[in-house]
């Protein structure tokens, strides 16, 4: 008998739903992978633990059909993962109402539709888990991505309410807020771009291009599945590239620092003030980094005379996009722990090589080879990432210029 019977929506190749299916199956679960088109997830067909089914989550009858299929084949449904969704890139004021309705139907109403279909069967067994894949932009609205942000904010609220309402039935709800995850969702949302205003076109494209500096989807899937299969899963997870920025305590710290620097309380600070706000957070960016931040800010409004102005949402977005060099030792450790299933402080060299080759242009092949053949790798091929991170941070501190 499989560990759990799992339904995952939005499983097209290249997305996190696809990787979630692979990971659940690797853990011995019986998985039903769904998408609008079977060919979009054909790569999963060879796995004996995964069944494929077409599903339009915006259609009531289609959702009921798939739920009936699962129950007839397995007799139960243990976990529902609401992952299917669309983006709506562009200024919110220019989105057509038809587009707004379509994106809300997929991202919010669709998730509720699937949860409602699974509820009677989970309630009858007094057991179940609903996993809603939201987004950090549901907590922190991002300009030029307002429609998507709005749908995910609604999903987060819905998840919190369901968690309370379903408690008497022993049905748990896990709301996952991905930060930067490498997937195909931006490409899939291209048809929902609303860019009628030429001045906003560059900003729209800027948001679409945020994807490459991200957590690999398989790493994200591994951590979500691990949490979902716990006896008592958490109610909320924030994962992904620079996810630490979007955790409530960190957001509050940034907000308090911003408000201290916003002397006239108009919601804007100038570029000279940015150095002060970074100093209050214990960060000392170089002049070139600061200039790059200002050039890439997601807005174009001046403040304080001729200075380039930044409001809090812009500031938070800038931080999430650019300040990768400010990762703390704890954050680096957390990234590696995604691969360390035994929590032993080591990662297999093969996994380490794969990760280092996917995090961007930080290390070349020769550098990776030198690192993995160095003193942090034991004879069994295990890389001690905890010791390496400690040395890495010490070396970075030593390289800071003396002022």
VODREN-434847 format. One line per field, with one value per residue (C-alpha): x, y, z. Coordinates in steps of 0.02 Angstrom, whole numbers, plus 50000, padded with zeros to 5 digits. Example, Ala and Ser with C-alpha at 12.3 -4.5 7.8 and 13.67 -1.06 7.14 Angstrom:
<pts>
x: 50615:50684
y: 49775:49947
z: 50390:50357
</pts>
This chain:
<pts>
x: 50000:50070:50115:49987:49872:49914:49830:49940:49872:49975:50104:50171:50354:50472:50362:50363:50208:50306:50447:50324:50251:50424:50467:50305:50329:50509:50440:50325:50164:50030:50022:49891:49971:49855:49866:49759:49855:49924:50071:50128:50174:50211:50383:50297:50206:50348:50340:50228:50173:50111:49948:49911:49742:49683:49607:49537:49526:49410:49276:49168:49123:49304:49362:49226:49272:49455:49408:49292:49432:49552:49426:49374:49555:49623:49474:49544:49627:49757:49843:49788:49920:49844:49986:49903:49903:49932:50026:49959:50113:50085:50015:49856:49765:49781:49724:49558:49423:49416:49600:49575:49432:49533:49685:49580:49482:49642:49741:49609:49439:49519:49612:49453:49357:49479:49482:49292:49289:49412:49335:49191:49309:49442:49311:49235:49406:49452:49617:49690:49807:49778:49937:49910:50056:50044:50185:50286:50205:50043:50122:50223:50137:50255:50227:50194:50138:49985:49858:49960:49999:49814:49764:49900:49852:49676:49745:49847:49694:49591:49723:49724:49535:49526:49658:49544:49380:49442:49529:49377:49391:49578:49611:49769:49814:49991:50014:50179:50245:50379:50502:50617:50592:50657:50502:50402:50260:50319:50323:50151:50084:50144:49970:49904:50022:49939:50064:49964:50061:50234:50313:50276:50336:50516:50457:50344:50488:50598:50478:50468:50658:50675:50672:50852:50925:50819:50807:50798:50622:50681:50754:50591:50493:50603:50573:50385:50361:50464:50352:50191:50231:50265:50139:50109:50152:50178:50040:50156:50322:50421:50548:50655:50791:50805:50653:50723:50679:50494:50476:50368:50503:50624:50491:50452:50636:50652:50492:50549:50718:50631:50513:50657:50741:50580:50596:50450:50338:50284:50325:50478:50665:50803:50958:51068:50954:50980:51155:51083:50948:51074:51187:51043:51022:51207:51237:51373:51348:51480:51445:51428:51303:51202:51202:51147:51004:50942:50954:50851:50719:50541:50478:50526:50466:50588:50585:50673:50721:50828:50864:50798:50657:50611:50455:50449:50380:50514:50647:50590:50581:50756:50821:50745:50811:50989:51064:51118:51288:51203:51151:51191:51282:51117:51036:51177:51162:50974:51004:51119:51004:50882:50998:51043:50898:50986:51029:51209:51294:51358:51298:51349:51479:51365:51225:51347:51415:51240:51189:51346:51322:51143:51159:51214:51387:51469:51587:51662:51693:51877:51831:51700:51823:51952:51825:51754:51926:51980:51983:51794:51762:51790:51840:51659:51620:51528:51551:51546:51447:51434:51622:51640:51511:51601:51766:51680:51604:51768:51861:51731:51747:51936:51920:51823:51924:51993:51916
y: 50000:50172:50296:50425:50456:50628:50740:50877:51010:51107:50974:51034:50994:51129:51180:51144:51034:50915:50906:50884:50731:50656:50686:50617:50461:50445:50439:50294:50394:50357:50515:50583:50717:50836:50973:51040:50935:50759:50793:50933:50805:50652:50632:50572:50429:50303:50309:50166:50267:50415:50421:50563:50648:50804:50933:51107:51174:51313:51185:51110:50952:50920:50932:50811:50691:50682:50661:50517:50438:50443:50372:50231:50180:50200:50221:50376:50545:50595:50750:50884:51002:51157:51212:51258:51443:51586:51750:51917:52023:52208:52362:52317:52471:52407:52227:52189:52123:51964:51936:51975:51849:51716:51731:51735:51584:51485:51543:51565:51495:51342:51298:51314:51212:51067:51079:51075:50919:50828:50886:50759:50612:50680:50727:50552:50478:50616:50637:50742:50880:51024:51106:51276:51343:51530:51657:51781:51918:51873:51947:52085:52163:52188:52326:52265:52098:52162:52040:51887:51966:51995:51816:51747:51864:51795:51617:51650:51717:51571:51448:51525:51517:51338:51287:51346:51284:51110:51075:50981:50858:50831:50905:51008:51151:51197:51364:51370:51541:51517:51657:51641:51465:51415:51362:51395:51496:51662:51586:51510:51680:51769:51763:51862:52009:52177:52302:52433:52576:52594:52679:52523:52396:52395:52372:52228:52140:52172:52074:51929:51915:51892:51702:51645:51686:51558:51398:51244:51172:51000:51074:51165:51004:50904:51021:51037:50849:50820:50941:50871:50693:50739:50681:50863:50971:51158:51279:51395:51384:51517:51444:51498:51617:51758:51690:51760:51935:51892:51812:51921:51961:52016:52119:52206:52243:52319:52419:52491:52539:52620:52720:52787:52856:52924:53086:53179:53023:53037:52855:52895:52903:52970:52880:52961:52889:52712:52704:52752:52619:52486:52538:52519:52340:52301:52301:52398:52387:52454:52611:52506:52390:52539:52617:52453:52441:52614:52582:52423:52484:52437:52615:52781:52914:53048:53107:53239:53355:53276:53116:52949:52902:52734:52683:52533:52409:52459:52443:52268:52215:52283:52186:52024:52046:52101:52078:51896:51937:51981:51800:51757:51601:51531:51560:51471:51325:51318:51309:51159:51072:51051:50914:50844:50727:50640:50807:50747:50909:50833:50822:50697:50768:50733:50836:50975:50981:50992:51132:51235:51222:51286:51438:51553:51607:51604:51458:51380:51194:51207:51300:51170:51027:51110:51138:50962:50881:50988:50962:50972:50808:50643:50475:50422:50568:50674:50863:50947:51102:51169:51184:51255:51392:51443:51461:51549:51682:51708:51732:51857:51957:51959:52028:52183:52340:52439:52613
z: 50000:49954:50089:50033:49886:49816:49687:49613:49495:49368:49325:49157:49124:49185:49331:49516:49502:49391:49518:49662:49574:49551:49733:49805:49698:49757:49934:49887:49866:49736:49633:49514:49406:49316:49186:49045:48917:48941:48825:48941:49074:48967:49048:49207:49120:49139:49330:49391:49542:49439:49340:49220:49197:49109:49225:49204:49381:49324:49276:49415:49319:49271:49452:49508:49366:49421:49604:49557:49454:49602:49725:49608:49584:49761:49877:49960:49941:50070:50002:49879:49811:49731:49619:49453:49417:49298:49307:49250:49218:49187:49275:49368:49305:49126:49154:49071:49186:49082:49119:49304:49313:49221:49335:49494:49432:49407:49558:49693:49645:49564:49723:49825:49696:49712:49903:49908:49799:49913:50077:50096:50074:50190:50321:50316:50357:50480:50390:50251:50199:50080:50015:49934:49833:49856:49836:49936:49831:49919:50076:49993:49840:49694:49564:49386:49458:49549:49478:49527:49697:49728:49688:49802:49944:49930:49930:50087:50178:50116:50178:50352:50364:50300:50426:50567:50494:50448:50614:50687:50540:50568:50396:50395:50278:50227:50140:50044:49992:49859:49832:49680:49610:49439:49343:49186:49265:49191:49017:49041:49091:48935:48861:49008:48989:48976:48909:48818:48896:48819:48973:49075:48947:49010:49190:49137:49049:49200:49312:49188:49188:49376:49360:49329:49501:49592:49693:49580:49572:49628:49788:49821:49790:49908:50053:50023:50011:50167:50262:50188:50241:50422:50552:50598:50447:50471:50423:50327:50234:50141:50020:49875:49824:49952:50043:50206:50147:50141:50312:50426:50555:50418:50330:50494:50522:50348:50373:50539:50464:50315:50425:50529:50372:50297:50395:50315:50323:50141:50104:49997:50029:49919:49860:49993:50125:50061:50134:50302:50294:50245:50388:50510:50447:50466:50277:50187:49999:49882:49780:49622:49707:49769:49597:49519:49643:49598:49412:49427:49549:49494:49477:49404:49524:49586:49766:49867:49725:49591:49687:49629:49747:49820:49918:50035:49909:49784:49918:49967:49785:49753:49902:49840:49663:49693:49864:49850:49926:50090:50128:50308:50361:50423:50253:50162:50282:50251:50063:50081:50204:50060:49996:50167:50199:50344:50426:50441:50390:50228:50048:49916:49796:49647:49724:49770:49593:49520:49640:49610:49422:49435:49549:49410:49356:49527:49494:49338:49312:49363:49522:49564:49535:49646:49784:49781:49783:49930:50119:50141:50048:50139:50065:50049:49933:50062:50060:50232:50186:50363:50383:50207:50240:50399:50307:50161:50275:50367:50203:50141:50302:50284:50107:50161:50120:50265:50276
</pts>
